[in-house]
């Protein structure tokens, strides 16, 4: 295939399908017309229904692509510096799970940081792999986990030379990257595959002032959320593969286990078009995003009560490089939590930031942002500084160490469980993952010992009206533990 990134083979095929106005006696049941889903069509427009197609020869099939989907995936592989690309319509969650399942069988060890997303924990359950957790570096001032050090990876490999893979995050939610190049080299020297959760780094390949991508640095697989920072529709993602340690046929088999057979063409064509935009215009649009983020960061740092952190953190523990499009803002100078600031911005200023934690909020600046949107954020923060500074009690950070792993996540998943009051759970083995989402990083997960610090941290999150995820009791008054 001739590489021409101005081409969009899958998107073109869908537009042709639309123009032909095919009479449908297949699924989906709305039959592409207003009568099939009138209220929805009246809101989004009938064209959305007309391109919500089922797999057929002219549109190829994601389970075994041989024409336009394959061409679109090959173009994406070239754009991202991979040998193979697989379009994902079950989100990066399915891609992360597929990475782990492609390398690990039941009982195999995998080295990974404890601040991995819940999709990685679920990948351990599905694969039966045994986690060897590494404690990420903690920035005490910000109260958040950063990347992992090369030294901790070296120690983990030395103690677990039989591990099958090293799993890394590039970047963390707040934009920190580890020394990926040296870690990849070290892992490969010991015959271990390197799997990278690059959910928040889909844009890295397309601008020289951003950290390098996992594929550029020689990782074996990476999962990239194009919808997060690359402009495609929510839930669309890509799984990238370098030939060598992992067979593409194995990956395809795994994907056909955990991905839908009714792939959305809205999602897939958005990937095709986003790839074109990044490959052709990526430097221009990302230059704009960087400019907006840098200007906003500078303005915010001139407002009393805030610290918008950035590249000055490079060289501190766990930060080898930094993604400046992640606009993390420490709000402790206001005397409120980031959880509270998150709610205030949404409820009082109609601004939705990505997340809030105890100390910080995070605004993601990407290809769709404008000067106007950033200025609204800055003005809201100025107003909040006047209204809230010093009026609400400050909270102390609770620095959680890696919980003790008692049994594997898979064994815990299949064990008998009971519900106990949160206050009575100290010393018990967790039978569920407890987290707020975003960021979707478990505070404690299946098979780990629940400590007093974990309970106190959950109570703090509850006091801030955080929305929990992964628990049987949505309010976490009760937690599920192992036992009868």
C-alpha positions in Angstrom: 0.0 0.0 0.0 1.3 3.5 -0.9 1.4 5.6 2.2 -0.6 8.8 1.8 -1.9 10.3 5.0 -4.4 12.5 3.2 -6.3 9.3 2.4 -9.2 8.1 4.7 -10.2 4.7 3.1 -12.7 3.7 5.8 -14.3 7.1 6.0 -14.6 7.3 2.2 -16.2 3.9 2.1 -18.8 5.0 4.7 -19.5 8.1 2.8 -20.1 6.1 -0.3 -22.4 3.8 1.6 -24.4 6.8 2.8 -24.7 8.2 -0.8 -26.0 4.9 -2.1 -28.8 4.9 0.4 -28.9 1.1 0.7 -32.3 -0.4 1.6 -31.6 -2.2 4.9 -33.0 -5.6 5.9 -30.1 -6.2 8.3 -29.3 -4.8 11.7 -29.3 -2.2 13.3 -33.0 -2.2 13.9 -33.5 1.6 13.5 -33.1 1.0 9.7 -31.2 4.2 9.3 -34.3 6.4 9.4 -36.1 8.9 11.7 -39.0 6.5 12.3 -36.7 3.9 13.8 -35.5 6.2 16.6 -37.4 9.5 16.2 -36.6 11.3 19.4 -32.9 10.6 19.1 -32.8 11.4 15.4 -34.6 14.7 16.1 -31.8 15.7 18.5 -28.6 14.4 16.7 -29.8 14.5 13.1 -30.8 11.6 10.8 -27.4 11.4 9.2 -26.0 9.8 12.4 -28.5 6.9 11.9 -27.8 6.6 8.2 -24.1 6.0 8.9 -24.6 3.7 11.8 -24.0 0.7 9.7 -23.5 -3.0 10.1 -20.4 -4.9 8.8 -20.7 -5.8 5.1 -18.3 -6.4 2.2 -17.9 -2.8 1.1 -17.2 -1.7 4.7 -15.0 -4.6 5.7 -15.1 -6.4 9.1 -13.1 -5.5 12.2 -12.9 -9.1 13.3 -10.9 -10.1 10.2 -10.2 -6.9 8.2 -9.0 -7.4 4.6 -10.0 -4.1 2.8 -10.9 -0.6 3.9 -10.5 -1.3 7.7 -7.1 -2.9 7.0 -6.0 0.0 4.9 -7.0 2.5 7.6 -5.2 0.4 10.2 -2.0 0.2 8.1 -2.1 4.0 7.7 -2.4 4.4 11.4 0.4 2.0 12.1 2.7 4.1 9.9 1.6 7.4 11.5 2.3 6.1 15.0 5.6 4.3 14.1 4.2 0.8 14.7 4.3 -2.3 12.5 0.7 -3.1 13.1 -2.4 -1.3 14.4 -5.7 -2.6 15.6 -8.7 -0.3 15.8 -10.5 -0.6 19.2 -14.2 0.2 19.8 -14.3 -1.1 23.4 -12.1 1.7 24.5 -8.4 1.5 25.6 -9.7 -0.7 28.4 -10.0 -3.6 25.9 -6.6 -2.7 24.4 -4.8 -2.8 27.8 -6.5 -6.1 28.6 -5.4 -7.5 25.3 -1.8 -6.5 25.8 -1.6 -8.4 29.1 -3.5 -11.4 27.8 -1.2 -11.5 24.7 1.9 -12.0 26.9 0.8 -13.6 30.2 -0.8 -16.9 30.9 -2.2 -18.0 34.3 0.6 -17.8 37.0 3.0 -15.7 34.9 4.5 -12.6 36.6 4.2 -9.1 35.2 5.9 -6.0 36.7 3.8 -2.9 36.9 3.3 0.3 38.8 0.6 0.3 41.5 -1.0 3.4 40.0 -2.0 1.5 36.9 -5.6 2.0 35.6 -8.3 -0.5 36.6 -8.2 -1.9 33.1 -4.7 -3.3 33.9 -6.1 -4.9 37.1 -8.9 -6.4 35.1 -6.3 -7.7 32.6 -4.7 -9.5 35.5 -8.0 -11.1 36.3 -8.6 -12.2 32.7 -5.1 -13.5 32.1 -4.5 -15.0 35.6 -1.1 -13.2 35.7 0.5 -12.5 39.1 1.3 -8.8 39.7 4.7 -7.6 40.9 3.8 -4.1 41.9 6.3 -1.2 41.9 5.7 1.9 44.1 5.6 5.0 41.9 7.5 8.0 43.0 5.3 10.4 45.1 5.5 14.2 44.9 4.7 15.2 48.5 3.9 18.8 47.6 1.3 17.8 45.0 0.2 14.6 46.8 0.2 12.6 43.6 2.0 9.6 42.1 4.4 10.3 39.3 6.4 7.8 37.1 8.6 4.9 38.2 12.3 5.0 38.6 14.7 2.9 36.6 16.3 1.7 39.9 13.0 0.3 41.1 12.5 -1.5 37.8 16.0 -2.9 38.0 15.3 -4.2 41.5 12.0 -5.8 40.5 13.6 -7.5 37.5 16.5 -8.8 39.6 14.0 -10.3 42.1 11.7 -11.6 39.4 13.8 -12.7 36.5 11.1 -15.0 35.3 8.6 -12.2 34.7 7.1 -12.1 31.2 6.6 -8.4 30.9 7.0 -4.9 32.2 3.9 -2.7 32.1 4.4 1.1 32.1 2.3 4.3 31.9 3.3 7.0 29.4 2.3 9.6 30.7 0.6 9.5 34.0 -2.7 11.2 34.3 -0.9 14.4 35.3 1.6 14.3 32.5 4.7 12.7 34.0 6.8 10.2 32.0 9.4 7.8 33.2 12.8 7.1 31.6 11.1 4.8 29.1 14.0 4.3 26.7 16.3 2.9 29.4 13.5 0.8 31.0 12.6 -0.7 27.6 16.3 -1.5 26.9 16.7 -3.1 30.4 13.5 -5.2 30.0 14.5 -6.4 26.5 17.9 -7.4 27.8 16.1 -9.8 30.2 13.8 -11.1 27.5 10.7 -9.3 28.9 8.1 -7.6 26.7 7.3 -4.0 27.4 3.6 -3.0 27.4 2.7 0.6 27.6 -0.6 2.2 28.7 -0.4 5.4 26.6 -4.0 6.3 27.1 -3.1 10.0 27.7 -0.2 10.1 25.1 -1.9 9.6 21.8 -0.6 13.0 20.6 3.1 12.3 21.5 4.1 11.1 18.0 3.2 14.3 16.3 5.1 17.2 17.9 8.8 17.4 18.7 8.2 19.4 21.9 6.2 16.6 23.5 7.7 13.5 25.1 8.5 10.6 22.7 6.0 7.9 22.3 6.3 4.3 23.4 6.6 3.1 19.8 9.4 5.6 19.1 11.3 4.3 22.0 11.0 0.6 21.1 8.1 -0.7 23.2 6.5 -4.0 22.1 2.9 -2.8 22.4 1.1 0.4 23.4 -2.6 1.2 23.9 -3.4 4.8 22.8 -6.7 6.6 23.6 -7.1 8.6 20.4 -10.4 9.9 21.8 -8.7 11.4 24.8 -6.2 13.7 23.1 -6.4 12.9 19.4 -9.9 14.1 18.5 -11.7 10.8 17.7 -15.1 9.9 19.3 -15.3 8.7 22.9 -14.6 4.9 23.2 -12.4 4.7 20.1 -8.8 3.7 20.6 -5.9 1.9 19.0 -3.6 -0.9 19.9 -0.1 -0.7 18.4 2.3 -3.5 18.0 6.0 -3.8 17.1 7.0 -7.1 15.6 9.4 -9.3 17.5 8.4 -10.7 20.9 4.7 -10.7 20.3 2.9 -12.5 17.4 0.3 -10.3 15.7 -1.9 -13.5 15.2 -2.0 -14.0 19.0 -3.1 -10.4 19.4 -5.8 -10.8 16.8 -7.1 -13.9 18.6 -7.2 -12.2 21.9 -9.0 -9.2 20.5 -11.7 -11.4 19.0 -12.3 -12.7 22.5 -12.9 -9.4 24.1 -14.1 -7.0 21.4 -17.6 -6.7 20.0 -18.5 -8.3 16.7 -20.8 -5.3 16.0 -18.1 -2.6 15.7 -19.4 1.0 15.4 -18.5 2.6 12.1 -19.0 6.0 13.7 -16.2 5.1 16.1 -13.9 3.5 13.5 -14.2 6.2 10.9 -13.5 8.9 13.6 -10.2 7.0 14.2 -9.5 7.1 10.4 -10.1 10.9 10.3 -8.3 11.6 13.5 -5.2 9.8 12.2 -5.3 11.9 9.0 -5.6 15.1 11.1 -2.7 14.1 13.4 -0.4 12.9 10.6 -1.1 15.8 8.2 -1.8 18.8 10.6 -0.6 17.4 14.0 2.4 19.8 14.4 0.2 22.8 13.7 -2.7 21.9 15.9 -0.5 20.7 18.8 1.6 23.8 18.6 -1.6 25.7 19.2 -2.5 23.4 22.1 0.9 23.8 23.7 0.8 27.6 23.3 -2.7 27.8 24.9 -1.6 25.5 27.8 1.6 27.4 28.4 -0.1 30.8 28.4 -2.8 29.6 30.8 -0.3 28.0 33.1 1.6 31.3 33.3 -1.6 33.3 34.0 -2.8 30.8 36.7 0.6 31.0 38.5 0.0 34.7 38.9 -3.3 34.2 40.7 -3.0 33.9 44.5 -3.8 30.4 45.8 -2.7 28.2 42.8 0.3 26.4 41.5 0.0 25.2 37.9 2.9 22.8 37.6 4.9 22.0 34.5 8.3 21.3 33.1 10.1 22.7 36.1 9.4 19.3 37.7 11.6 17.4 35.2 14.4 15.8 37.1 12.5 15.4 40.3 11.7 11.8 41.4 9.6 10.0 38.8 9.6 12.8 36.2 11.9 12.2 33.3 9.8 14.3 31.0 6.5 16.2 31.1 3.5 16.7 28.8 2.7 20.4 28.9 -0.8 19.8 27.5 -1.7 18.4 31.0 -2.7 21.5 33.0 -2.5 20.3 36.5 -3.3 22.9 39.1 -2.6 22.6 42.8 -5.4 24.4 44.8 -4.2 24.0 48.4 -3.4 27.7 48.6 -7.1 28.4 48.5 -7.7 26.2 51.5 -10.0 23.8 49.6 -9.5 20.4 48.1 -9.2 19.7 44.4 -12.4 17.6 44.8 -14.2 20.7 46.0 -12.7 22.9 43.2 -13.8 20.3 40.6 -17.4 20.6 41.8 -17.3 24.4 42.1 -16.0 24.8 38.5 -18.8 22.6 37.2 -21.7 23.8 39.3 -20.9 27.6 39.5 -19.0 28.2 36.3 -20.2 25.5 33.9 -16.7 24.3 33.4 -15.9 20.6 33.4 -12.3 19.7 34.2 -11.0 16.2 33.9 -10.6 15.4 37.5 -10.0 16.6 41.1 -8.0 14.9 43.8 -7.3 15.9 47.4 -4.8 18.6 46.4 -5.3 19.3 42.6 -7.5 19.6 39.6 -6.5 18.6 36.1 -7.6 20.3 32.9 -6.6 18.6 29.6 -5.7 20.9 26.7 -6.0 19.2 23.3 -6.6 19.6 19.6 -10.2 21.0 20.1 -9.4 23.8 22.6 -9.5 27.5 21.8 -8.2 30.7 23.4 -11.7 31.5 24.5 -12.2 28.2 26.4 -8.8 28.6 28.2 -9.6 32.2 29.1 -13.0 31.1 30.6 -11.1 28.7 32.8 -8.5 31.3 33.9 -11.3 33.9 34.7 -13.2 31.3 36.7 -10.0 30.5 38.7 -9.5 34.2 39.4 -13.0 34.6 40.7 -12.6 31.4 42.8 -9.5 32.9 44.3 -11.5 35.9 45.5 -14.5 33.9 46.8 -12.9 30.9 48.4 -9.3 31.6 49.5 -8.9 30.7 53.1 -12.6 30.1 53.8 -12.6 26.3 53.9 -10.5 23.9 56.1 -7.4 22.4 54.6 -6.9 18.6 54.4 -3.8 16.7 55.1 -2.5 14.3 52.5 -2.6 10.6 53.1 0.3 9.0 51.3 -0.8 5.4 50.6 1.9 2.8 50.2 1.4 -0.2 47.9 -1.2 -2.5 49.6 0.0 -6.0 50.5 -1.0 -8.5 47.8 -2.3 -11.6 49.6 -3.7 -13.6 46.7 -3.8 -12.9 42.9 -6.6 -10.7 41.5 -8.0 -13.7 39.6 -8.1 -15.9 42.7 -9.7 -13.2 44.6 -12.3 -12.6 41.9 -13.4 -16.3 42.0 -13.3 -16.5 45.9 -16.4 -16.4 48.1 -17.1 -12.9 49.5 -19.1 -11.0 52.1 -20.1 -7.4 52.8 -18.7 -5.7 55.9 -19.0 -2.1 57.1 -16.2 0.1 55.9 -15.1 0.8 59.5 -14.8 -3.0 60.2 -12.8 -3.8 57.1 -9.3 -3.2 58.5 -7.1 -6.3 58.0 -9.6 -7.9 55.6 -8.7 -9.0 52.0 -10.5 -6.9 49.5 -13.0 -8.7 47.2 -13.5 -5.7 44.9 -11.7 -2.7 43.4 -12.4 0.6 45.1 -11.7 3.8 43.2 -13.1 7.2 42.1 -13.4 7.7 38.4 -11.6 9.5 36.9 -8.8 8.6 37.3 -9.9 5.0 37.7 -6.8 4.0 39.7 -7.8 1.5 42.5 -7.2 2.7 46.0 -7.4 -1.0 46.9 -8.1 -3.9 44.6 -9.0 -7.6 44.6 -6.6 -9.7 46.7 -5.1 -6.8 48.7 -5.1 -6.2 52.4 -7.3 -3.3 53.5 -5.4 -1.0 56.0 -6.5 1.7 58.4 -4.9 4.3 56.0 -7.0 3.0 53.1 -10.2 3.3 55.2 -9.3 6.8 56.3 -8.6 7.9 52.7 -11.9 6.5 51.5 -13.6 8.4 54.3 -12.0 11.6 53.2 -13.2 11.0 49.6 -16.7 10.3 50.9 -16.7 13.5 52.8 -16.0 15.3 49.6 -18.9 13.6 47.9 -16.7 11.7 45.4 -18.3 9.3 43.0 -17.0 5.8 43.5 -16.6 3.1 40.9 -16.1 -0.6 41.1 -17.9 -1.2 44.4 -21.1 -3.2 45.0 -22.2 -0.5 47.4 -22.1 2.8 45.4 -21.8 4.8 48.6 -19.0 2.6 50.1 -20.7 2.3 53.5 -20.0 -1.4 53.0 -17.1 -3.1 51.2 -16.8 -6.6 49.7 -14.1 -8.7 51.3 -13.1 -12.4 51.1 -14.8 -14.8 53.4 -18.2 -16.3 54.2 
